[in-house]
Amino acid sequence: MSNERSIASRYATALFELSQEGVDVAADLNKVAQVTLNEDAKAVLANAQISAEDRATIILKAAKVSSDELKRLLVLLCSRNKTSIVPLIDEKLEQLIRESNAQLMVEVTVAKDMSAALADKLKKAVGDGLGKKVDLSVVVDASILGGLILNVGDRQIDHSVRGRVESLKRTLSV
């Protein structure tokens, strides 16, 4: 999977550079990625009896996309039996676009649902602290008991009651 992520990252970087030149394929790539997750589409993509160009055309028609750039990409991926990485390419491209806009995805886990006003305050506070625009996603998990857990990129900041109790347990067991 790590190798697939590496390959997907290279394709996503190329698409990102293309978008910087004015050719926006992000929305269309997202549609194509959704189609490639369908079981019937997977069967078509895996069928070596169908030419790579025909497989790409079928997927693009199913996604209702007519991008020449995406067709070339899909033909290439079909010919190399790498179409399973299309969702990974889409994910990485979205990440690159967010980063270029200085926007971070932040996931906050709370014990109970928070009001929109409180979510906006948290979004602003985190954004001000990081110096970037923040796209906040709220997840409710009653098992944390209280407080919150922030996931910013690959960092996790745990200010939950559960996290503090577990930390106390570790400290006392030493």
Protein Blocks (a to p, Z undefined) as FASTA:
>chain_A
ZZmmmmmmmmmmmmmmmmmnopafklmmmmmmmmmmpmklmmmmmmmkbcfklmmmmmmm
mnopabfklmmmmmmmmmnopmmmmmmmmmmmmmmmmmmnopacdddddfbdcdfklmmm
mmmmmmmmnopacdddddddfknopacdddehjbccdfbfklmmmmmmmmmmZZ
